[in-house]
Amino acid sequence: MVLDNGIIRKSHWPVPMHQLGLVYPGTRAKTARAVLAEMTAVFDRLNVVHCIADGTLLGFVRQGSFINGDNDIDIRFDRKCLTDRLIAAFQQAGFALTHRHWTNGQPTNMSLHKDGIALDMLGIDILPEHCIYHMAKYPRCVLTYRVPFSGVTRRDFDGLTLSVPQHPERDLVACYGPDWRQPTAHWHHHFSHQALFQCTGRLRDLLSCAFNLEEGQRCLNGGDYRTQPWTVPELARVARAMASVRPVTAKTRPL
């Protein structure tokens, strides 16, 4: 996920990322590539459908490597495979499990790290023409995203073979818009995301999430995370998403 001002923040982690010794993948690219290769091996061994996603996909497709300022590796995988067996396989491969996330009582995502590199693992529900995944923000706030999906394929990036969406450019247009090849100065990794289609939860929590009223106070360097005003398209997208929602409960559990 690409963050403004190079600030790492994971408010749902039990301790700040820098206290875990985590760094931007781009600052330790050789190690991060090795972590990606090991992650791929675990998924392949268990026949789990997966692919790089979001900022990681954008970086590798656009420039063949990690984006400067991206704080973690983004992965999507078949949510049905988020089981104790999968977690045990990652732990046996040397990955540390930091968090598991639930939505409506079902496991949805998990956070891992290895050798100083964080991995944001998003469980997806695979549907005929797209996939859906959720992000839990605060106990009563869930953000749901929908991305075109028609399977995965393999692509080589300078000797590193990774699983990517069957049509990665279409995925990037859905997530970042038609100008995805052009870097942007301001990016909110939850609400700037073009694939956001549903916001569920109390209005207070949603607005707090949107404007970082709480998260801004917990920035690791004490500075402001987002000071730029919201653009009209961003606010309109959030308003449309909030217009028709269904009740969802979400929770995040530290381990």
Disulfide bonds with the S-S distance in Angstrom:
none
